Amino acid sequence: MRRPFARALALGAAAAVIPLASPAPATADSIVIGGYPVETAQSPWTVALSSRDRFGGTRAGQFCGGVVIARSTVLTAAHCLSAAVLGAPPSRIRDLRIIADRTDLLSTQGKEIPVRATWVNPDYDSSTNAGDFAVLTLASPLPESSVIPMASSADPAYAPGTAAVVYGWGDATGSGDYAHSLRAARVQVLPDEACEEAYPGDGDGKYLAGSMLCAGELAGGRDACQGDSGGPLVAQGRLIGLVSWGSGCGRPGSPGVYTRVSDVARAFGRSR
């Protein structure tokens, strides 16, 4: 069944795993399925979204990922700010913040910056996950070195076969085994035709090429998973996607689906 890749709020303000179909087996060190350890210094644009009030303090309240696109602006997935995930509108989450420059969520490395304002794409369709993006405005700016450029619609990084990397602190196995240190996985951009075949609009969801792209390996084994939502998919030094949804994690024939970043600037500009 199609599932967005966010952590969900459980009773008592603890984190729960959104149920998944059975994933493909993952290697012992895979978090971001099929992944490897990486330092935030290597991807300073990758940040964690946090609310200890909602998700507890075990992993600094992390529940989704985000990407720094301007010194005071972070992109994330729209569904990360939904009531289904947060249990309330984002304006009611008093301790919503981003964590930057912290590889290990159990450490005190880096900084935690409160979110001053949130904007959720009004055209986001929760039934298809089309337009799955939101914008966070930070209370204080990050360094310019933390900003990653966004790919335009004609960017060659969107070409099928392009090598890409996805980053996150999400589930290692699809069974609630969440990472406390940042991981990355090498994937490749897949042709729209392959994604349309994988997600034709049945119970596993519908792939819409205008606002989505997919990446991974058709044989499975490398993918984003729960808790990675809103995190970056990067190719050729540019942000091309945001972790959005998929069928299970790392399953053969079910690649991860990402918000197409070239669609974000157009939609954001039209809606503001």
N, C-alpha and C positions, 0 to 999 in steps of 0.2 A: 504494500500500500504506500502511496505517496506520503512523505512526511517532510515538513520543514526541519532544518537542522539547528533548532534552538533548544536550550534547556527549558523545561516548563516548571511553573510554580506548583508546589504541592502544599497540602494542608500544613499549617504550622510554620510557614515561610521557609521550608526546606526545599531542596531541588529534587525534581523527579525527572525520569527519562521519558520522553515521548516514545511510545512503543514502536518497534521496528520489525519489519520482516527479518527472517534469519539472514544475517550477513555472511559473506565469505570469510573464511578463517583469516585472521591477521597475524602478522609476525609478532614476536614477543615485545619488540620495541616500537610497535606502530601505534601512533597517536596522531590523528589525522591519518586514517587507515593507510598502512604501508609507508609510514613516514620515518623521519629521522630528526634528531635534536637540532635546534637552531637557536642562536642568540638573537635577542631583539636588536642588538647593534647591527646585525646583518639585514634586518627588516624593520627599521625604526618607525615606519608608517603603520605597523601592526599593533593595535591596541586591544585591550579587553574591556568589555562593558561589565559594570559591577553594580550590585545592590546587595549589601550584606543584610539589610532588613528583609529582603525577599528571598535570598538564596543562602543565607548563612555565611559564616566567616571562614569555613574550612579552606576554601580556595579563593579567599578575598572577595567572595560574592560574585565571581565571574559567571556569566550566563550566555554571552554571545561575544563575537569579535567585532572589530571596526577597523576603518582605514582612514588615516589622516590625509585629507586632500587639500587642506589649507591650514594655516597655523592654528586657527581656532575652529576648524570644521572637520567633523568626522562623519564618514558615510557608514551606514550599517544596513541590515535588512529591515524592511518594514515590519515583518512578522515578529522581530525581536522586541518591538515596542507594543505588541498587541496585548489585550487583556488576557488572551489565552496563555501567554508566556509570563507576563508580569502580575496578572491578577487584578490589575487596575490600570487606568490611563497613565501614561508616563508622567503627566503633570502632577500626579499624586505620589510618585516615587521620590521621596524627599532626599534619599542618599544616592540617586543615580549619578554615576561618574564613570570616567574612563581611567584605565590604568595604562600608563605609558612607560616604556623602557624597563619593563620588569619581565625577565625571561621566566623566572620561577615565581608562581603566584604565592608560594609560601614564604617568600623573602620580603624584605622591605626596600628592595631596589626600586629605582625610578620614582615616579610621582603619580599621585591620584588627583585628578582634576574634576571638580564638579561640572555637571552639564547645566548650562544656563538656560537653554531652550531646545525644544525638539520640534521637528517638522516631519510628518509622515506623508508620503506620497498619497494624495487624495484619490488617485486613480489605481492604487494598489487593489488587486482582486484576490482576496484570500482563498477563493475557490480554485484559482488556477496558478496563483503566485506570480502573475504578470505584474510588472512594475514594483517588484519587491525591494524597495529601498526607502531609507529615511535619513535625515540629516540631523546631527547633533551639533549645537553651538556650545563651545567650551567657555568656562568662566575666565580662563587665562590661557594665553597662547603657548603652543609648543615651538621648538626651534624650527627654522626653515628646513633644516636637514631631515626633519621627520616627515616632510611632505612628499608624496609620490604623484607624478603626473598621471592624468587619466587619458586613456586611449580614445581617439576620435573614431567615428564610424568607418572611415577608410583606412584605419591603421592596419598594417600588415600583420600585426601580432594576432589578429583574429583569424588568420588563415589556418585551415585544417592542417594538423600535423605540427603546429608550432609548440615548442616545449614551453611549459608553464609550471609555476609552483603555487601551491595553496598552503596557507598558514593558519594555525589555530591551536587552541588548548582543549579541543573537544574529546569525545569518546573514542577510546582506542579500539574497541571491538564491537560496538553496537549493543553492548550489554551494560552500559552505565559505568564503564571503567574510564573515568575522566582524568585527563592529564593535569599535572600541576606545572609542568614546564612546556614552553612553546615547542611545537613540532611543525615540520613542513613535509610536503610530499610532492614529488615530481610527477606531473601528469602531462597530457597533451590535449590541445584543442581538437575536438572531434567535429566532423562534418555535420551540418544541420540535418542532413538526410538520415544519418545514423541515430541522431537524437529523436527525430520525429518517429522513426521506427521503434525506438525504445519506449517512447511515451506518446502513443497515438491518441490518447484521450480516454482510455478505459480507466480501470481502478487505480492505475499507477500514475495518473496525471497526464496532462497534455503539454507538450513542448511547443512554445511559440517563439519562432526564430527572431521576430522583431524586437523582443525585449529580453530574450534569454540566450545563453550559449551553454554548451555542455563540454565537460573535460573529464579526463580520466583515462582508463584503459578498458576497451571493450571486453577484455578477458577478466576484468575485475582486479581487486587487490590494492588499488590506490585511489583514495577518495577522501572527501570531507565527511564528517559525521555530526551527531548531536553535539551542540555546544560550539560548533564552528561557524554557525550562521553569522552573516554580516562580515566575515573575514575576507581577506584579499586573495584573488587569483591574479598573479603577476606574470607577465610575459614581456621579454625584451625591455625590461626596466620600466614598464608602464602597467598601471592597473587596468585590467580588462574585465574583471568580474567580481561579484560579491557572492559568497556562499549562500545558496537559497534553499534548494530542496533536492530530493531524490528518492529512489526506492531502495530502502535499506542503505547499507554502507559497504562499498567495495564489492558489490555483487556483479557477477558476469552479466553483460548485456544491459546493465542499469547504471550508466554513468551519472556523476553528479551534475546538477543543473545550477547555473549561476545567473544572477542578474547581469545583463549586458550593460556594461558601464557607459558605452557610447549612447545608450538610451537615457541615461540619468540626466545629463546636462540639458537635453532637449525637454524632457518632461518637467524637470525642476524649474527651468526658465519659463515654461508655459504656465505653470501653476502658481508661481510667485506673484 
